[in-house]
Amino acid sequence: MIGIFIALISGALMSIQGVFNTEVTKNTSIWVSSSWVQFSALLVCLAAWLFTGRESFSGLWKMDNKYVLLGGVLGAFITYTVIRSMASLGPARSVMLIVIAQLAVAYLIELFGMFGVEKQPLEWRKVAGMVVAIVGIVIFKWK
């Protein structure tokens, strides 16, 4: 149950953050806005690290698959693409497409067992759920 609650908070925060970042971009540039987002996130993470368990950074270099350390690089591009999509589509349409893309890619990652995730069998009900979500977007966009 706590996982559902945290996921809902995450989705809400992502939508709010996208709107905030798009507004900051109107007064600066997309790269200044993205840099501020990443820099302020770094400060929050460092502060949280100082006040919590203080796990060692050395664990980062012990990763078997070093490519997983590129999450921050992906984060920069995520920030950029969210700002661009919200500026051109608006928050609601943008977030719907983002969520559908997340769902589709996450399911493909599970199906093929990519990036160390346990491989899952194809389930037609999940495919049907994705189709229903896509139809929902079409209905939402329909004038």
N, CA, C and O atoms as CSV, one atom per row, in Angstrom:
chain,resi,resn,atom,element,x,y,z
A,1,MET,N,N,0.814,-1.196,0.000
A,1,MET,CA,C,0.000,0.000,0.000
A,1,MET,C,C,0.857,1.259,0.000
A,1,MET,O,O,0.531,2.231,-0.682
A,2,ILE,N,N,1.950,1.249,0.760
A,2,ILE,CA,C,2.823,2.424,0.820
A,2,ILE,C,C,3.444,2.695,-0.548
A,2,ILE,O,O,3.659,3.850,-0.916
A,3,GLY,N,N,3.735,1.627,-1.304
A,3,GLY,CA,C,4.301,1.797,-2.643
A,3,GLY,C,C,3.350,2.535,-3.561
A,3,GLY,O,O,3.783,3.376,-4.349
A,4,ILE,N,N,2.068,2.239,-3.476
A,4,ILE,CA,C,1.063,2.920,-4.299
A,4,ILE,C,C,1.020,4.400,-3.937
A,4,ILE,O,O,1.002,5.262,-4.816
A,5,PHE,N,N,1.002,4.687,-2.651
A,5,PHE,CA,C,0.955,6.070,-2.178
A,5,PHE,C,C,2.187,6.843,-2.655
A,5,PHE,O,O,2.064,7.970,-3.135
A,6,ILE,N,N,3.359,6.248,-2.528
A,6,ILE,CA,C,4.592,6.908,-2.952
A,6,ILE,C,C,4.593,7.130,-4.462
A,6,ILE,O,O,5.033,8.180,-4.931
A,7,ALA,N,N,4.103,6.150,-5.230
A,7,ALA,CA,C,4.031,6.305,-6.687
A,7,ALA,C,C,3.095,7.446,-7.068
A,7,ALA,O,O,3.392,8.211,-7.987
A,8,LEU,N,N,1.972,7.568,-6.373
A,8,LEU,CA,C,1.046,8.667,-6.658
A,8,LEU,C,C,1.677,10.022,-6.338
A,8,LEU,O,O,1.515,10.982,-7.091
A,9,ILE,N,N,2.390,10.093,-5.228
A,9,ILE,CA,C,3.093,11.333,-4.888
A,9,ILE,C,C,4.135,11.648,-5.956
A,9,ILE,O,O,4.273,12.800,-6.367
A,10,SER,N,N,4.867,10.636,-6.404
A,10,SER,CA,C,5.883,10.818,-7.435
A,10,SER,C,C,5.272,11.387,-8.706
A,10,SER,O,O,5.802,12.339,-9.279
A,11,GLY,N,N,4.164,10.811,-9.151
A,11,GLY,CA,C,3.511,11.306,-10.352
A,11,GLY,C,C,3.051,12.742,-10.209
A,11,GLY,O,O,3.215,13.547,-11.126
A,12,ALA,N,N,2.474,13.065,-9.060
A,12,ALA,CA,C,2.021,14.436,-8.825
A,12,ALA,C,C,3.205,15.404,-8.825
A,12,ALA,O,O,3.145,16.467,-9.443
A,13,LEU,N,N,4.272,15.032,-8.133
A,13,LEU,CA,C,5.456,15.903,-8.085
A,13,LEU,C,C,6.077,16.083,-9.468
A,13,LEU,O,O,6.545,17.172,-9.798
A,14,MET,N,N,6.085,15.031,-10.274
A,14,MET,CA,C,6.654,15.141,-11.623
A,14,MET,C,C,5.846,16.121,-12.470
A,14,MET,O,O,6.417,16.896,-13.237
A,15,SER,N,N,4.529,16.089,-12.334
A,15,SER,CA,C,3.694,17.024,-13.094
A,15,SER,C,C,3.929,18.455,-12.643
A,15,SER,O,O,4.066,19.355,-13.472
A,16,ILE,N,N,3.977,18.670,-11.348
A,16,ILE,CA,C,4.219,20.014,-10.813
A,16,ILE,C,C,5.607,20.500,-11.219
A,16,ILE,O,O,5.772,21.653,-11.619
A,17,GLN,N,N,6.604,19.621,-11.117
A,17,GLN,CA,C,7.965,19.996,-11.488
A,17,GLN,C,C,8.037,20.390,-12.960
A,17,GLN,O,O,8.715,21.355,-13.312
A,18,GLY,N,N,7.346,19.656,-13.815
A,18,GLY,CA,C,7.356,19.979,-15.239
A,18,GLY,C,C,6.801,21.366,-15.511
A,18,GLY,O,O,7.335,22.103,-16.340
A,19,VAL,N,N,5.742,21.719,-14.822
A,19,VAL,CA,C,5.165,23.062,-14.985
A,19,VAL,C,C,6.133,24.116,-14.458
A,19,VAL,O,O,6.360,25.134,-15.113
A,20,PHE,N,N,6.701,23.879,-13.282
A,20,PHE,CA,C,7.674,24.826,-12.714
A,20,PHE,C,C,8.845,25.037,-13.673
A,20,PHE,O,O,9.224,26.172,-13.960
A,21,ASN,N,N,9.412,23.936,-14.165
A,21,ASN,CA,C,10.578,24.040,-15.043
A,21,ASN,C,C,10.247,24.772,-16.336
A,21,ASN,O,O,11.066,25.538,-16.844
A,22,THR,N,N,9.057,24.540,-16.868
A,22,THR,CA,C,8.636,25.223,-18.088
A,22,THR,C,C,8.517,26.720,-17.842
A,22,THR,O,O,8.882,27.521,-18.701
A,23,GLU,N,N,8.009,27.102,-16.675
A,23,GLU,CA,C,7.895,28.523,-16.337
A,23,GLU,C,C,9.276,29.168,-16.180
A,23,GLU,O,O,9.494,30.289,-16.640
A,24,VAL,N,N,10.202,28.462,-15.534
A,24,VAL,CA,C,11.567,28.993,-15.377
A,24,VAL,C,C,12.203,29.197,-16.751
A,24,VAL,O,O,12.924,30.171,-16.965
A,25,THR,N,N,11.940,28.291,-17.666
A,25,THR,CA,C,12.507,28.375,-19.015
A,25,THR,C,C,12.025,29.625,-19.744
A,25,THR,O,O,12.759,30.181,-20.560
A,26,LYS,N,N,10.808,30.074,-19.464
A,26,LYS,CA,C,10.275,31.280,-20.122
A,26,LYS,C,C,11.099,32.516,-19.784
A,26,LYS,O,O,11.141,33.464,-20.568
A,27,ASN,N,N,11.761,32.517,-18.614
A,27,ASN,CA,C,12.560,33.664,-18.184
A,27,ASN,C,C,14.058,33.458,-18.347
A,27,ASN,O,O,14.841,34.385,-18.143
A,28,THR,N,N,14.454,32.257,-18.710
A,28,THR,CA,C,15.881,31.975,-18.872
A,28,THR,C,C,16.064,31.284,-20.218
A,28,THR,O,O,15.706,31.836,-21.258
A,29,SER,N,N,16.609,30.106,-20.197
A,29,SER,CA,C,16.700,29.254,-21.385
A,29,SER,C,C,16.505,27.824,-20.908
A,29,SER,O,O,16.520,27.545,-19.709
A,30,ILE,N,N,16.324,26.939,-21.851
A,30,ILE,CA,C,16.072,25.552,-21.466
A,30,ILE,C,C,17.277,24.944,-20.753
A,30,ILE,O,O,17.112,24.133,-19.842
A,31,TRP,N,N,18.474,25.326,-21.154
A,31,TRP,CA,C,19.658,24.752,-20.518
A,31,TRP,C,C,19.931,25.380,-19.161
A,31,TRP,O,O,20.435,24.702,-18.266
A,32,VAL,N,N,19.610,26.659,-18.987
A,32,VAL,CA,C,19.742,27.277,-17.666
A,32,VAL,C,C,18.737,26.636,-16.711
A,32,VAL,O,O,19.071,26.295,-15.576
A,33,SER,N,N,17.512,26.478,-17.184
A,33,SER,CA,C,16.477,25.840,-16.362
A,33,SER,C,C,16.873,24.411,-15.990
A,33,SER,O,O,16.779,24.019,-14.827
A,34,SER,N,N,17.312,23.644,-16.973
A,34,SER,CA,C,17.722,22.259,-16.711
A,34,SER,C,C,18.904,22.203,-15.751
A,34,SER,O,O,18.957,21.343,-14.871
A,35,SER,N,N,19.845,23.119,-15.923
A,35,SER,CA,C,21.006,23.158,-15.020
A,35,SER,C,C,20.576,23.469,-13.601
A,35,SER,O,O,21.066,22.858,-12.651
A,36,TRP,N,N,19.653,24.424,-13.449
A,36,TRP,CA,C,19.173,24.760,-12.111
A,36,TRP,C,C,18.480,23.558,-11.466
A,36,TRP,O,O,18.687,23.278,-10.286
A,37,VAL,N,N,17.667,22.858,-12.234
A,37,VAL,CA,C,16.969,21.679,-11.713
A,37,VAL,C,C,17.978,20.656,-11.212
A,37,VAL,O,O,17.849,20.154,-10.096
A,38,GLN,N,N,18.972,20.346,-12.017
A,38,GLN,CA,C,19.954,19.334,-11.633
A,38,GLN,C,C,20.811,19.801,-10.456
A,38,GLN,O,O,21.117,19.016,-9.558
A,39,PHE,N,N,21.200,21.090,-10.461
A,39,PHE,CA,C,22.022,21.623,-9.380
A,39,PHE,C,C,21.256,21.639,-8.063
A,39,PHE,O,O,21.784,21.227,-7.031
A,40,SER,N,N,20.017,22.112,-8.095
A,40,SER,CA,C,19.235,22.156,-6.859
A,40,SER,C,C,18.936,20.739,-6.356
A,40,SER,O,O,18.889,20.509,-5.148
A,41,ALA,N,N,18.737,19.797,-7.268
A,41,ALA,CA,C,18.549,18.399,-6.862
A,41,ALA,C,C,19.816,17.861,-6.195
A,41,ALA,O,O,19.737,17.133,-5.205
A,42,LEU,N,N,20.975,18.215,-6.734
A,42,LEU,CA,C,22.241,17.801,-6.124
A,42,LEU,C,C,22.347,18.323,-4.695
A,42,LEU,O,O,22.737,17.587,-3.789
A,43,LEU,N,N,22.003,19.591,-4.495
A,43,LEU,CA,C,22.083,20.165,-3.147
A,43,LEU,C,C,21.151,19.444,-2.171
A,43,LEU,O,O,21.532,19.164,-1.034
A,44,VAL,N,N,19.932,19.146,-2.617
A,44,VAL,CA,C,18.977,18.445,-1.754
A,44,VAL,C,C,19.488,17.039,-1.436
A,44,VAL,O,O,19.411,16.590,-0.293
A,45,CYS,N,N,20.009,16.349,-2.451
A,45,CYS,CA,C,20.513,14.982,-2.231
A,45,CYS,C,C,21.715,14.980,-1.293
A,45,CYS,O,O,21.815,14.117,-0.421
A,46,LEU,N,N,22.627,15.934,-1.461
A,46,LEU,CA,C,23.786,16.003,-0.565
A,46,LEU,C,C,23.354,16.302,0.869
A,46,LEU,O,O,23.883,15.714,1.813
A,47,ALA,N,N,22.393,17.215,1.036
A,47,ALA,CA,C,21.892,17.523,2.382
A,47,ALA,C,C,21.230,16.294,2.999
A,47,ALA,O,O,21.446,15.994,4.173
A,48,ALA,N,N,20.431,15.588,2.215
A,48,ALA,CA,C,19.774,14.370,2.727
A,48,ALA,C,C,20.812,13.331,3.105
A,48,ALA,O,O,20.672,12.654,4.123
A,49,TRP,N,N,21.854,13.199,2.293
A,49,TRP,CA,C,22.923,12.239,2.583
A,49,TRP,C,C,23.625,12.596,3.900
A,49,TRP,O,O,23.943,11.716,4.700
A,50,LEU,N,N,23.863,13.900,4.115
A,50,LEU,CA,C,24.538,14.336,5.342
A,50,LEU,C,C,23.724,14.017,6.597
A,50,LEU,O,O,24.287,13.731,7.653
A,51,PHE,N,N,22.395,14.067,6.472
A,51,PHE,CA,C,21.541,13.879,7.641
A,51,PHE,C,C,20.993,12.466,7.789
A,51,PHE,O,O,20.221,12.192,8.707
A,52,THR,N,N,21.386,11.571,6.895
A,52,THR,CA,C,20.903,10.188,6.994
A,52,THR,C,C,22.084,9.249,7.173
A,52,THR,O,O,23.081,9.621,7.792
A,53,GLY,N,N,21.988,8.051,6.645
A,53,GLY,CA,C,22.936,6.987,6.898
A,53,GLY,C,C,24.370,7.219,6.494
A,53,GLY,O,O,25.266,6.552,7.012
A,54,ARG,N,N,24.614,8.128,5.601
A,54,ARG,CA,C,25.971,8.415,5.150
A,54,ARG,C,C,26.661,7.197,4.562
A,54,ARG,O,O,27.809,6.902,4.896
A,55,GLU,N,N,25.952,6.483,3.676
A,55,GLU,CA,C,26.567,5.342,3.008
A,55,GLU,C,C,27.754,5.834,2.183
A,55,GLU,O,O,27.804,6.993,1.774
A,56,SER,N,N,28.684,4.952,1.952
A,56,SER,CA,C,29.913,5.300,1.256
A,56,SER,C,C,29.687,5.477,-0.238
A,56,SER,O,O,28.918,4.743,-0.859
A,57,PHE,N,N,30.372,6.465,-0.800
A,57,PHE,CA,C,30.345,6.669,-2.247
A,57,PHE,C,C,31.092,5.565,-2.984
A,57,PHE,O,O,30.880,5.371,-4.181
A,58,SER,N,N,31.956,4.845,-2.294
A,58,SER,CA,C,32.781,3.833,-2.956
A,58,SER,C,C,31.943,2.732,-3.605
A,58,SER,O,O,32.402,2.066,-4.533
A,59,GLY,N,N,30.717,2.541,-3.120
A,59,GLY,CA,C,29.835,1.544,-3.716
A,59,GLY,C,C,29.491,1.847,-5.162
A,59,GLY,O,O,29.174,0.941,-5.932
A,60,LEU,N,N,29.554,3.119,-5.533
A,60,LEU,CA,C,29.278,3.502,-6.926
A,60,LEU,C,C,30.253,2.837,-7.892
A,60,LEU,O,O,29.871,2.418,-8.984
A,61,TRP,N,N,31.498,2.747,-7.485
A,61,TRP,CA,C,32.536,2.237,-8.398
A,61,TRP,C,C,32.598,0.721,-8.401
A,61,TRP,O,O,33.342,0.128,-9.183
A,62,LYS,N,N,31.817,0.087,-7.529
A,62,LYS,CA,C,31.792,-1.367,-7.472
A,62,LYS,C,C,30.660,-1.968,-8.305
A,62,LYS,O,O,30.448,-3.181,-8.292
A,63,MET,N,N,29.944,-1.125,-9.021
A,63,MET,CA,C,28.820,-1.595,-9.839
A,63,MET,C,C,29.337,-2.523,-10.927
A,63,MET,O,O,30.337,-2.228,-11.581
A,64,ASP,N,N,28.648,-3.654,-11.120
A,64,ASP,CA,C,29.038,-4.575,-12.183
A,64,ASP,C,C,28.791,-3.969,-13.560
A,64,ASP,O,O,29.641,-4.058,-14.447
A,65,ASN,N,N,27.638,-3.359,-13.732
A,65,ASN,CA,C,27.285,-2.737,-15.008
A,65,ASN,C,C,27.396,-1.222,-14.871
A,65,ASN,O,O,26.477,-0.566,-14.381
A,66,LYS,N,N,28.511,-0.682,-15.300
A,66,LYS,CA,C,28.787,0.746,-15.123
A,66,LYS,C,C,27.783,1.638,-15.847
A,66,LYS,O,O,27.615,2.798,-15.470
A,67,TYR,N,N,27.112,1.124,-16.880
A,67,TYR,CA,C,26.160,1.942,-17.623
A,67,TYR,C,C,25.008,2.430,-16.746
A,67,TYR,O,O,24.382,3.440,-17.068
A,68,VAL,N,N,24.715,1.735,-15.649
A,68,VAL,CA,C,23.621,2.177,-14.788
A,68,VAL,C,C,23.950,3.485,-14.073
A,68,VAL,O,O,23.062,4.118,-13.502
A,69,LEU,N,N,25.202,3.890,-14.101
A,69,LEU,CA,C,25.602,5.161,-13.501
A,69,LEU,C,C,25.211,6.355,-14.378
A,69,LEU,O,O,25.438,7.503,-13.996
A,70,LEU,N,N,24.634,6.095,-15.532
A,70,LEU,CA,C,24.234,7.165,-16.446
A,70,LEU,C,C,22.844,7.727,-16.125
A,70,LEU,O,O,22.302,8.504,-16.911
A,71,GLY,N,N,22.271,7.353,-15.002
A,71,GLY,CA,C,20.949,7.855,-14.629
A,71,GLY,C,C,20.878,9.369,-14.572
A,71,GLY,O,O,19.875,9.959,-14.974
A,72,GLY,N,N,21.927,10.004,-14.079
A,72,GLY,CA,C,21.949,11.472,-14.026
A,72,GLY,C,C,21.986,12.093,-15.408
A,72,GLY,O,O,21.354,13.120,-15.655
A,73,VAL,N,N,22.725,11.469,-16.305
A,73,VAL,CA,C,22.771,11.950,-17.695
A,73,VAL,C,C,21.376,11.847,-18.299
A,73,VAL,O,O,20.903,12.775,-18.956
A,74,LEU,N,N,20.724,10.710,-18.069
A,74,LEU,CA,C,19.352,10.558,-18.550
A,74,LEU,C,C,18.449,11.604,-17.905
A,74,LEU,O,O,17.553,12.137,-18.559
A,75,GLY,N,N,18.677,11.900,-16.634
A,75,GLY,CA,C,17.882,12.911,-15.938
A,75,GLY,C,C,17.955,14.272,-16.598
A,75,GLY,O,O,16.955,14.987,-16.658
A,76,ALA,N,N,19.133,14.642,-17.096
A,76,ALA,CA,C,19.269,15.921,-17.798
A,76,ALA,C,C,18.410,15.935,-19.059
A,76,ALA,O,O,17.749,16.932,-19.351
A,77,PHE,N,N,18.416,14.844,-19.798
A,77,PHE,CA,C,17.611,14.775,-21.009
A,77,PHE,C,C,16.123,14.655,-20.689
A,77,PHE,O,O,15.284,15.147,-21.444
A,78,ILE,N,N,15.796,14.008,-19.581
A,78,ILE,CA,C,14.399,13.942,-19.153
A,78,ILE,C,C,13.888,15.347,-18.854
A,78,ILE,O,O,12.803,15.729,-19.292
A,79,THR,N,N,14.672,16.107,-18.110
A,79,THR,CA,C,14.275,17.483,-17.790
A,79,THR,C,C,14.059,18.287,-19.062
A,79,THR,O,O,13.058,18.991,-19.195
A,80,TYR,N,N,14.993,18.184,-19.992
A,80,TYR,CA,C,14.898,18.907,-21.264
A,80,TYR,C,C,13.632,18.520,-22.025
A,80,TYR,O,O,12.886,19.389,-22.475
A,81,THR,N,N,13.391,17.217,-22.168
A,81,THR,CA,C,12.253,16.777,-22.970
A,81,THR,C,C,10.917,17.084,-22.292
A,81,THR,O,O,9.939,17.379,-22.979
A,82,VAL,N,N,10.857,17.022,-20.970
A,82,VAL,CA,C,9.621,17.376,-20.271
A,82,VAL,C,C,9.315,18.854,-20.480
A,82,VAL,O,O,8.175,19.215,-20.772
A,83,ILE,N,N,10.311,19.701,-20.335
A,83,ILE,CA,C,10.104,21.145,-20.535
A,83,ILE,C,C,9.620,21.417,-21.956
A,83,ILE,O,O,8.658,22.158,-22.159
A,84,ARG,N,N,10.285,20.820,-22.929
A,84,ARG,CA,C,9.895,21.049,-24.338
A,84,ARG,C,C,8.489,20.545,-24.622
A,84,ARG,O,O,7.715,21.218,-25.302
A,85,SER,N,N,8.151,19.371,-24.109
A,85,SER,CA,C,6.825,18.821,-24.396
A,85,SER,C,C,5.736,19.632,-23.689
A,85,SER,O,O,4.683,19.883,-24.274
A,86,MET,N,N,5.969,20.038,-22.464
A,86,MET,CA,C,4.957,20.829,-21.757
A,86,MET,C,C,4.764,22.194,-22.401
A,86,MET,O,O,3.648,22.712,-22.450
A,87,ALA,N,N,5.846,22.769,-22.891
A,87,ALA,CA,C,5.739,24.067,-23.552
A,87,ALA,C,C,4.931,23.972,-24.841
A,87,ALA,O,O,4.215,24.910,-25.192
A,88,SER,N,N,5.040,22.854,-25.543
A,88,SER,CA,C,4.343,22.743,-26.833
A,88,SER,C,C,2.984,22.055,-26.738
A,88,SER,O,O,2.109,22.333,-27.558
A,89,LEU,N,N,2.780,21.173,-25.770
A,89,LEU,CA,C,1.523,20.418,-25.679
A,89,LEU,C,C,0.646,20.817,-24.505
A,89,LEU,O,O,-0.553,20.539,-24.499
A,90,GLY,N,N,1.242,21.474,-23.502
A,90,GLY,CA,C,0.522,21.745,-22.264
A,90,GLY,C,C,0.753,20.608,-21.285
A,90,GLY,O,O,1.138,19.509,-21.684
A,91,PRO,N,N,0.520,20.868,-19.999
A,91,PRO,CA,C,0.815,19.864,-18.984
A,91,PRO,C,C,0.030,18.556,-19.123
A,91,PRO,O,O,0.622,17.480,-19.029
A,92,ALA,N,N,-1.268,18.621,-19.343
A,92,ALA,CA,C,-2.081,17.402,-19.341
A,92,ALA,C,C,-1.718,16.472,-20.497
A,92,ALA,O,O,-1.477,15.283,-20.287
A,93,ARG,N,N,-1.680,17.004,-21.699
A,93,ARG,CA,C,-1.348,16.155,-22.855
A,93,ARG,C,C,0.064,15.623,-22.753
A,93,ARG,O,O,0.329,14.457,-23.044
A,94,SER,N,N,0.966,16.492,-22.337
A,94,SER,CA,C,2.363,16.093,-22.213
A,94,SER,C,C,2.514,14.941,-21.225
A,94,SER,O,O,3.160,13.938,-21.531
A,95,VAL,N,N,1.925,15.081,-20.049
A,95,VAL,CA,C,2.063,14.045,-19.023
A,95,VAL,C,C,1.410,12.744,-19.478
A,95,VAL,O,O,1.937,11.666,-19.201
A,96,MET,N,N,0.290,12.820,-20.163
A,96,MET,CA,C,-0.348,11.583,-20.642
A,96,MET,C,C,0.579,10.831,-21.588
A,96,MET,O,O,0.732,9.615,-21.470
A,97,LEU,N,N,1.193,11.541,-22.520
A,97,LEU,CA,C,2.099,10.880,-23.461
A,97,LEU,C,C,3.347,10.363,-22.763
A,97,LEU,O,O,3.847,9.285,-23.084
A,98,ILE,N,N,3.847,11.135,-21.807
A,98,ILE,CA,C,5.016,10.703,-21.042
A,98,ILE,C,C,4.706,9.416,-20.290
A,98,ILE,O,O,5.512,8.486,-20.297
A,99,VAL,N,N,3.552,9.352,-19.646
A,99,VAL,CA,C,3.183,8.171,-18.872
A,99,VAL,C,C,3.001,6.955,-19.786
A,99,VAL,O,O,3.431,5.855,-19.439
A,100,ILE,N,N,2.374,7.141,-20.940
A,100,ILE,CA,C,2.218,6.028,-21.881
A,100,ILE,C,C,3.589,5.538,-22.348
A,100,ILE,O,O,3.821,4.332,-22.430
A,101,ALA,N,N,4.492,6.460,-22.651
A,101,ALA,CA,C,5.839,6.064,-23.070
A,101,ALA,C,C,6.551,5.314,-21.940
A,101,ALA,O,O,7.225,4.313,-22.184
A,102,GLN,N,N,6.400,5.799,-20.713
A,102,GLN,CA,C,7.006,5.111,-19.569
A,102,GLN,C,C,6.459,3.702,-19.426
A,102,GLN,O,O,7.210,2.750,-19.214
A,103,LEU,N,N,5.167,3.581,-19.541
A,103,LEU,CA,C,4.523,2.283,-19.402
A,103,LEU,C,C,4.992,1.312,-20.483
A,103,LEU,O,O,5.329,0.164,-20.195
A,104,ALA,N,N,5.010,1.784,-21.727
A,104,ALA,CA,C,5.416,0.920,-22.839
A,104,ALA,C,C,6.875,0.483,-22.694
A,104,ALA,O,O,7.188,-0.697,-22.852
A,105,VAL,N,N,7.760,1.422,-22.397
A,105,VAL,CA,C,9.181,1.087,-22.276
A,105,VAL,C,C,9.419,0.194,-21.061
A,105,VAL,O,O,10.198,-0.757,-21.136
A,106,ALA,N,N,8.760,0.487,-19.953
A,106,ALA,CA,C,8.920,-0.358,-18.757
A,106,ALA,C,C,8.461,-1.783,-19.041
A,106,ALA,O,O,9.094,-2.741,-18.597
A,107,TYR,N,N,7.368,-1.924,-19.777
A,107,TYR,CA,C,6.884,-3.270,-20.082
A,107,TYR,C,C,7.843,-4.000,-21.021
A,107,TYR,O,O,8.078,-5.198,-20.860
A,108,LEU,N,N,8.394,-3.287,-21.992
A,108,LEU,CA,C,9.387,-3.910,-22.881
A,108,LEU,C,C,10.629,-4.340,-22.102
A,108,LEU,O,O,11.196,-5.401,-22.363
A,109,ILE,N,N,11.047,-3.515,-21.148
A,109,ILE,CA,C,12.196,-3.870,-20.312
A,109,ILE,C,C,11.910,-5.163,-19.551
A,109,ILE,O,O,12.772,-6.037,-19.458
A,110,GLU,N,N,10.700,-5.281,-19.008
A,110,GLU,CA,C,10.318,-6.519,-18.309
A,110,GLU,C,C,10.237,-7.703,-19.265
A,110,GLU,O,O,10.724,-8.788,-18.948
A,111,LEU,N,N,9.628,-7.505,-20.429
A,111,LEU,CA,C,9.467,-8.610,-21.381
A,111,LEU,C,C,10.800,-9.190,-21.826
A,111,LEU,O,O,10.947,-10.405,-21.952
A,112,PHE,N,N,11.766,-8.317,-22.061
A,112,PHE,CA,C,13.058,-8.772,-22.564
A,112,PHE,C,C,14.106,-8.946,-21.467
A,112,PHE,O,O,15.236,-9.346,-21.748
A,113,GLY,N,N,13.740,-8.650,-20.228
A,113,GLY,CA,C,14.681,-8.816,-19.119
A,113,GLY,C,C,15.913,-7.935,-19.267
A,113,GLY,O,O,17.031,-8.377,-19.003
A,114,MET,N,N,15.716,-6.713,-19.680
A,114,MET,CA,C,16.838,-5.809,-19.923
A,114,MET,C,C,17.341,-5.160,-18.631
A,114,MET,O,O,16.594,-5.042,-17.660
A,115,PHE,N,N,18.594,-4.745,-18.625
A,115,PHE,CA,C,19.215,-3.979,-17.549
A,115,PHE,C,C,19.163,-4.689,-16.204
A,115,PHE,O,O,19.096,-4.038,-15.161
A,116,GLY,N,N,19.192,-5.996,-16.218
A,116,GLY,CA,C,19.205,-6.762,-14.984
A,116,GLY,C,C,17.831,-7.018,-14.370
A,116,GLY,O,O,17.738,-7.598,-13.288
A,117,VAL,N,N,16.771,-6.594,-15.044
A,117,VAL,CA,C,15.410,-6.835,-14.551
A,117,VAL,C,C,15.014,-8.262,-14.898
A,117,VAL,O,O,15.352,-8.761,-15.971
A,118,GLU,N,N,14.305,-8.911,-13.999
A,118,GLU,CA,C,13.875,-10.284,-14.256
A,118,GLU,C,C,12.891,-10.319,-15.421
A,118,GLU,O,O,11.926,-9.556,-15.459
A,119,LYS,N,N,13.151,-11.217,-16.369
A,119,LYS,CA,C,12.309,-11.351,-17.555
A,119,LYS,C,C,10.921,-11.844,-17.171
A,119,LYS,O,O,10.783,-12.759,-16.360
A,120,GLN,N,N,9.889,-11.231,-17.760
A,120,GLN,CA,C,8.505,-11.587,-17.496
A,120,GLN,C,C,7.844,-12.072,-18.786
A,120,GLN,O,O,8.229,-11.642,-19.873
A,121,PRO,N,N,6.859,-12.957,-18.681
A,121,PRO,CA,C,6.163,-13.426,-19.886
A,121,PRO,C,C,5.180,-12.366,-20.393
A,121,PRO,O,O,4.721,-11.512,-19.635
A,122,LEU,N,N,4.871,-12.439,-21.684
A,122,LEU,CA,C,3.880,-11.548,-22.278
A,122,LEU,C,C,2.506,-11.852,-21.684
A,122,LEU,O,O,2.081,-13.006,-21.631
A,123,GLU,N,N,1.826,-10.810,-21.243
A,123,GLU,CA,C,0.474,-10.959,-20.710
A,123,GLU,C,C,-0.442,-10.050,-21.514
A,123,GLU,O,O,-0.280,-8.830,-21.515
A,124,TRP,N,N,-1.411,-10.660,-22.202
A,124,TRP,CA,C,-2.294,-9.911,-23.078
A,124,TRP,C,C,-3.138,-8.898,-22.323
A,124,TRP,O,O,-3.517,-7.874,-22.892
A,125,ARG,N,N,-3.440,-9.153,-21.067
A,125,ARG,CA,C,-4.233,-8.189,-20.307
A,125,ARG,C,C,-3.445,-6.890,-20.099
A,125,ARG,O,O,-4.028,-5.807,-20.059
A,126,LYS,N,N,-2.118,-7.004,-19.967
A,126,LYS,CA,C,-1.290,-5.801,-19.834
A,126,LYS,C,C,-1.233,-5.038,-21.147
A,126,LYS,O,O,-1.267,-3.808,-21.160
A,127,VAL,N,N,-1.145,-5.770,-22.250
A,127,VAL,CA,C,-1.164,-5.135,-23.566
A,127,VAL,C,C,-2.513,-4.438,-23.766
A,127,VAL,O,O,-2.566,-3.312,-24.261
A,128,ALA,N,N,-3.593,-5.104,-23.384
A,128,ALA,CA,C,-4.928,-4.513,-23.503
A,128,ALA,C,C,-5.041,-3.253,-22.642
A,128,ALA,O,O,-5.639,-2.263,-23.063
A,129,GLY,N,N,-4.474,-3.293,-21.456
A,129,GLY,CA,C,-4.484,-2.119,-20.580
A,129,GLY,C,C,-3.772,-0.943,-21.208
A,129,GLY,O,O,-4.215,0.200,-21.092
A,130,MET,N,N,-2.659,-1.228,-21.879
A,130,MET,CA,C,-1.920,-0.163,-22.553
A,130,MET,C,C,-2.738,0.408,-23.710
A,130,MET,O,O,-2.751,1.620,-23.927
A,131,VAL,N,N,-3.414,-0.458,-24.443
A,131,VAL,CA,C,-4.266,-0.004,-25.549
A,131,VAL,C,C,-5.390,0.878,-25.001
A,131,VAL,O,O,-5.701,1.914,-25.587
A,132,VAL,N,N,-5.993,0.479,-23.894
A,132,VAL,CA,C,-7.044,1.288,-23.268
A,132,VAL,C,C,-6.500,2.666,-22.881
A,132,VAL,O,O,-7.175,3.678,-23.071
A,133,ALA,N,N,-5.290,2.703,-22.343
A,133,ALA,CA,C,-4.679,3.976,-21.972
A,133,ALA,C,C,-4.460,4.856,-23.201
A,133,ALA,O,O,-4.704,6.062,-23.156
A,134,ILE,N,N,-4.003,4.260,-24.287
A,134,ILE,CA,C,-3.788,5.020,-25.523
A,134,ILE,C,C,-5.114,5.543,-26.063
A,134,ILE,O,O,-5.197,6.689,-26.503
A,135,VAL,N,N,-6.149,4.707,-26.030
A,135,VAL,CA,C,-7.480,5.160,-26.447
A,135,VAL,C,C,-7.940,6.317,-25.553
A,135,VAL,O,O,-8.566,7.263,-26.031
A,136,GLY,N,N,-7.634,6.238,-24.277
A,136,GLY,CA,C,-7.964,7.329,-23.350
A,136,GLY,C,C,-7.311,8.631,-23.758
A,136,GLY,O,O,-7.932,9.689,-23.661
A,137,ILE,N,N,-6.078,8.577,-24.208
A,137,ILE,CA,C,-5.384,9.785,-24.670
A,137,ILE,C,C,-6.063,10.351,-25.910
A,137,ILE,O,O,-6.257,11.561,-26.024
A,138,VAL,N,N,-6.423,9.467,-26.835
A,138,VAL,CA,C,-7.109,9.915,-28.050
A,138,VAL,C,C,-8.417,10.614,-27.673
A,138,VAL,O,O,-8.730,11.674,-28.214
A,139,ILE,N,N,-9.178,10.028,-26.753
A,139,ILE,CA,C,-10.430,10.637,-26.312
A,139,ILE,C,C,-10.162,11.978,-25.634
A,139,ILE,O,O,-10.885,12.946,-25.870
A,140,PHE,N,N,-9.138,12.043,-24.803
A,140,PHE,CA,C,-8.799,13.279,-24.089
A,140,PHE,C,C,-8.421,14.389,-25.066
A,140,PHE,O,O,-8.784,15.548,-24.862
A,141,LYS,N,N,-7.692,14.039,-26.126
A,141,LYS,CA,C,-7.230,15.016,-27.116
A,141,LYS,C,C,-8.332,15.419,-28.088
A,141,LYS,O,O,-8.267,16.496,-28.680
A,142,TRP,N,N,-9.324,14.587,-28.257
A,142,TRP,CA,C,-10.378,14.787,-29.245
A,142,TRP,C,C,-11.145,16.067,-28.944
A,142,TRP,O,O,-11.542,16.313,-27.805
A,143,LYS,N,N,-11.350,16.879,-29.979
A,143,LYS,CA,C,-12.099,18.147,-29.788
A,143,LYS,C,C,-13.533,17.976,-30.171
A,143,LYS,O,O,-14.313,18.924,-30.080
